[in-house]
Amino acid sequence: SDLGLSISAKKQQQNLPYLYVQNSMSPALSCMLFWLLPALLDSTRAIRPSHDGEASAEAVAAGIWPKPTHVEMLGQPEDVVIQAKGHSFKIKTGCEGGTKPTGCDVLSTAFTRYSAYFFPHDVAVESTSFLELGAATESGQKQSQVTELEVEDLGAELTLDADESYALEVSREGRATISAKTTWGALRGLESLSQAIVFDFDKEQYLIRNAPFRIEDAPRFKHRGLLIDTARHFITVPRLKKLISAMSFAKFNVLHWHGTEDESFSMPSKLHPELAAKGAWSSGERYTWHEVQDIVEFARHRGIRVIPEFDMPGHVSSWSHSHPELFDEHCLQTQRGVLPSNPTTPLSTSWKSSSLSGQAVFFLTASCIWAATKCPKSAGRVWVAMLALSSRTLW
C-alpha cells in the first residue's frame, strides 16, 4: 500500500510479529505506528490484581507500553514524589571487583540515559551509577530514592532466546527494585519504570502514581522486529539512532537492516570496496565500517539485535556499476539484475562468498536472502534460501 505497512505472523518455531515500514512514510505516521503497534499486539493481555485494587492496577498498566502481563497492588494506592536530585541507581551485586561482566557496562550507560528519561524537566539531573556492592550514598541522600537492580546473569548474550522477563516493585517510599534474569530484562524494567514516572506541572514534581505496586512482565514474542530499507532510501546514522531509540521505548528487540538492493549498495566491504563506491546513490550516501559497528553497538546497549540483509543472486543491479561482467547483458536490460542462477559455477560461487566475506563479523546475527528471480536466458527459477549466521561466522 501507499503507507507501506504490513504486519505478518511468521511461523518458524512460534509466531513472530513483524513490522515493515517503507521509508516513504512520513515521520509523524512512523512515530504513531511505534506507539500503536504494541497496543495492538498486547491488547488481549490480562491484568490480574490480587485484591480490590482492580482500578488502580488498570491505571498502572495503562501507563506501561506494551501492557504488562501482571500488575499487583501492594497496598492502598497513593502518589509518591520522586526527587530528581536525590535519586540514584544501584546494581545489587555482580559488578564489584576487577573484571566485570558485559552487562555492567550496558547498565551503566543505561543509568545515564534513563536519568534523563526519568527527569526530563530537570536540567541539573546527574546519574550516579553504584556499581560496587554496598557503595555509600552521597551525604543527605535518601536511601529510599534508589533504583536497585538485581540481575542473575549479567553476562548473558543478546540472542533470540535471551530472557527479557523482569519484575518491577515500587514501594510507598518511592524505592524501585527491578529483578531480572538477564541484563536485557533489566533494560525492559528500566523502560517500564521510566514510563511510570510522570511530571506534575502544577506542583513541579515527579510522581509515581498508585504506588505501591508490583509488575511482572515478559514478552509474548521472542522476535519483535522492525524492518528498514536503506538501499532504496538512504538513512543517515543520526536518524538511524533516533529510530533505534524509539524502538527501545516500545521494547522492540530486532532491527532488520535491508542494506543492498537493485537501487543501491551502501554497505561497506573490505574485499570489494568498489561495490559501494560505484553502487551507492552518491559518494556520500554509504556507510563506513566504523558507522555500522557503531549502529550495532548502539542498538545492543538498548537490547536490540541488528540483522543485516544482503540480497542475491537477484536484486543486485547495483553491482553492475562496478562489475558488469557478472551479468547477462540482455537480462540486465530487461529484468532486475540477477547473478548466474547456477550456484555451483566458479563465477557465482566466488562472488557470492567473497562479496560478503567479513560482513557478518560485527553483527550479532546476519541473514542472506537468496531472492527468487526469473531471467529469460537463465536455466530456470533461482533457488530460494535464508541463512542465519552467528557473529563469529564469516560468510
N, C-alpha and C positions, 0 to 999 in steps of 0.2 A: 504494500500500500504506500501512499504518499508519505505516511507517517513513518514508515519503515520499522514498524513494531511487530514482532511475532513472539509469542510465548508458546513453548512446546515442552512436552514431557518426553525425555529420552529414557528409554528403559534399557539399562545395562544390568546392573545388579539391583537397581532401585530407580524410582522416578527422580529425574533431575530437572529442576526448573531452570529455564534458561531465557535470558532476555537479550534480544538483538536490537540494537539501536543504530539505525542508519545515521551517518554523520550529517545528513542534510536536515535533521530535525533541529528545531530552534532550541537554544539553551534553556529557555523557560519551560518548554514541554519536556525536555530531557530531565530537568530538575524535578518536575512534577511526577514523572514516572518513577524516579528514585524513591519518592516518598509513598506513592500509591501502591507500588508492587508489593512491598512487604505486607501491607494491609490486606491486599487481595489474597496473597498466599497463606496468610495466617488468620484469616477471618473466622475460621472454624475452631481455633484453639480455645480450650476451655479455661476459665478462671475458677479455681476451686478454693474459696476461702474456708478457713477452719471453723468459723462460728458466725456470729451475727454481723460481721463486718463486710457483708457482700458488696454494699455500695462503695465502701472505701477501697476494697480490693479491686473493684472495677475501675475506680478512679486512678489508682496506682498503675494498673495495667494499661490504661488509656494513654498514659504519657510515655510508654516504652515502645520502641519500634525495633523489630516486629513485636507483636503482642506476646508476652512471656507465657510459658506453659502453665505456671502455677504461681499464685500470689497468696500469701497467708498473712493475715493481720495478727500482730503480736500483742495487741493491747488497744486501749481507747485511742483512736486516731487524733492527731493534732499536728499543727505545723511546727517544724523545727528550724530554727535560724542557724545557718551555716556561716561562720566567719571566714572570709577570704584570707585575711592576714594571719589567722590562727590555724589554718588548715595545712596538713602535711600528708605525705604518703609514706607507707612503710611496707616493706616485704618482710614477712614474719621470720622466715628462715630460708636458707639455701643460697644466699648471695654474700655471706660473710666469708672472710678469708681471702686467699690469693686468687687462684684460678676460679672464675665464676662461670656458670652455665650461660649459654647464649641468651636464654630468656631474661637474664638480669639486665642486659643492655637494651633489649626490646622494651621491657617495662620501665626502665629508667628514662628513656626518651619519651615513652608514653606519659609518664608523670608530668613532664614539661608541657607536652601537648595538651593534656587534659586539664591542667591548671587553667589554661586559657579558655577551655570549653566549660569548665565548672563556673568560672567567674569572668564572663566576657565584658562586664561593665566596670571591672576593677583594673585600672591601668597599672597599678603598682604590685599586682599579684606576682609572687615568685613561687617556683616549685622547689620543694625540698625533698630529695629522694633519700630515704633512710634505708640504705642497702645493707647495713650491718645489724645483726640481731641485737635487740636491746639498745639501739642507738638513743642517746639522750635527746630530749626535745629542747627547743630553744626556751630561754627563760621567759616566763609569763605565758607560754603557750599552753592551751588546754589540751590535756591528753585525749579528751573526748573528741576533739576535732581532728581526727586522724582517719584516713582511709587505709585500712590494713589488708594486705593480700596474702592469702595462704595458698600456695601453689605446690602441688605434689611433685610434678615433673617439669622443672624449669629448662630442661634440655630437650624436650620433645620437639621433633621436627615438624614443620608445617607441611602436611600431606593431606591427601583426600580423606584419610581415616583419622586425622587429628581430632581429639576430643575437645569440642568447643563448649561443653556444658559449664555452667557456673551457678553459684548461689550467691545472692546479694542480700545482706541483712543490715538494716538501718535501725539504730537504737533511738530511744526517746531523747538521748543527749546529742544526737547527730553523728554518732560514730558509725562508720560504714565498714563492714567486713565482707570481702569478696573471697570466696573459696572456689578453687578450680583445680582440675586435674592437670591442666597444661597452661602454658603461657597464653595460648590462643583463647582459651576460655576466660582467662583473667582479663584479656583485652575486651571481650564482649561484655564482661561485667562492668568494666570501667565505662564503656559506652552507655550502658543502661543507667548507671549512676549519674552520668552527665546529663542524661535526659530527664532524670528525676529532680534535678536541681533547677528551680525557677527563680526569676528575679521579680521582686515586688517593687514596682516603680514608685509607688506612693511612699513606702517606708524606706526605699533604697536598701533592701535587704535580700539576701539569698535564702531561699527556703527549700526544704524538702517537705512536701505536703503528705499528710496521712501517715506519718510515722507513729509507732514503729511497725515495720513490716519485713517480710522475708520473701524474696523472689527466687524461685528455682526454674532454670531455663536451659533449654538445649535446642539446637536447630532440628527441624524435621528432615531437612535435606542436607546431605554431605556436600553437595556441589551447588553453590548459589552464585551463578555467573553472569557476567556482562560481557558482551562481545563488541569490540571496537574494530573498525576497519581504517587503518591509517594508510593503506595502499591506494585506496580510491580517494581519500581526502586526508591530507597530511594534518596531523595534530601536534602542536608544539609540546615540549616537555613540561612547561608550567601548566598548560591546560590538562595534560595527562595526569599530573599530580593532583590538580583540583578534582578531577574525575575520581581518582582513587580515594581521595579523602572523603568524597561524597558517598562512595560505596561503603566505606567503613562505618558511616553513620547508620546505614541500614543493615549492617552486619553481612554484607556480601563477602565471599571469600575466594572468588576466582575472577581474574581479568583475562579473557581470551583475546589475544592480540593478533589480529589478522594483518600481517606485515608485508606480504608480497602478493601481487596480482598482475593482470594484463596491463593495468593502467600505470603502475609504478613499482619500483623496487627500492625501498627506502631503508632496509635493514643492512647493517654493516656485515662485511665478510672479509676476513683477513686473507684468505686464499684467492678470492676473486673480488677485489675492491671495485673493479670496473662495472660490476653489475649495478651497484648503487650509483657510482659516478656517472654512468650514462643512462641508467634506467629510472632514476628518480624524477619527480616532476620538475625539479630545478636543482641547481648545485647546492642550494641551502635547505631544501626540503628532504632531508635524510637525517638519520641518527648516527651518532658515533658509538663506539663500543662503551665508552665511559657513560654516555647518556642511558644506554639500555641497561647497563649494570645498575646505574643509579635508580632507574624506574623500578627494577626488580627488587632492590633493597628497600626502597621507599614503600613499596607495596607489602613486602614481608613484614615490616615493622607495624603494619596495620592488619596483619593476619590475612593477607591476600596473596594467593599464588598467581604468578603471571605465566600463562600458557601461550607461547607463540605459535603461529600457524604459517607454514611455508607451503604454498600450493605448487604441485607438479604431478604429472607431466603436463596437465592442462593449466590454463590461466597463467601463462608465462610469457606473454608477448613482450613484456618489459625487458626480458633477457635478450631479445633480438637486437636491441640498440647497441649492445656490446659484442654479441656473438650470433650474428645472423646465420652462420654456418650450421648451427644446431637445428635449423628449422627447414621443413619442406616449404619452398617458396610459394607454391600455389595454396597450400594450407594456411600459411601465414597471411596471405592476401584475402582469403575468403572466409576464414574462420578465426576464432580466438586462438592465440598461439598454443601449440602443443608440441612437446618433445616427442621423439620417436616412441611409438607405442609398445615396442618390444623391450621390456625392461632388462633383457639379458644381453643386448648389444653393447659392445665396448663403449661406444659414444654415450649411450643412455646411462649405463651403469656408472661410468666415471664422473659424469657431470652431476648426476643426482646425489652421489655421495660427496664429491669434493665441494660442491657449491654450499652444502650445509655443514661441512666438517667444522666442528668447533662452535657452531651456532648455539648449541644447547648447553654449553659448558657452564653458563651462569644462570640458566633458567632452572627453577625448581622442577618444572615439568615442561615438556615440549611435545608438540604434535606435528606430524607431517601429513598433509591432506593430499592424497593421490586423487586428483579431481577427474571425474569421468568426462571425457570429451570425444566427439567423433570427428574424424578428419577424412575428407574424400579419398586421399591416397593412402591412408593407413590401413593396416590389415584388419582392423575391426575396432570395436569399442575398447578404450583403455581401461584396464582393471582398476578397481577402487579399493583402497585400504586406508586404515588410520592406525598410526603407530604412536604409542606413548612411551617416552623415554625418561629415565631419571636424570637428575642434574649431573650425575657422574658419567653419563654416556656421551660419547662423541658420535655424531651422525656418520 
